[in-house]
């Protein structure tokens, strides 16, 4: 939600916003998903595929759970960050891109980098500007704001008019270990 808000309030707002869950990408297909591929570049590559980074040209790419990205793909992503260009898998020409990359991780990325599972140079490239969003369990004052927001959405979707939560439900929500 924060990445999409940053995009929506930027000069890139009319351009693509593409969110990618790096944890859901298989090791075999992560490179193809991000960079695209040329027809015949590997078994099963029956057509050319435009990758998510290229599709986001002019806009913003949000790489969620970046710590889960395979190490070999991190090498290629470092080139994107440094040179602002990609090469599709099996391709021979560079494609220049103008994208903003926003990354997020539930893990402390610096610790993952120090352990050798994430490229330290890539971490430093991404760490130009950080927003630390503490978990909800550390922001109990936000719990009822979120609950009421989702209640309003549910009311609209279901045609209901529930005005609020009982005190008992509010206490359950606040005391839950988010």
Secondary structure, DSSP 8 states (H G I E B T S, - for coil): -HHHHHHHTSTTTTS-EEEEEGGGS-TTTHHHHHHEE-TTSSTT--S-EE-HHHHTTTSEEEEETGGGS-HHHHHHHHHHHHHSEE--BT--S-EE---EEEE--SS-HHHHHHTTSS-HHHHHHHTTS------GGG-HHHHHHHHHHHHHHHHHHHT-------HHHHHHHHHS--
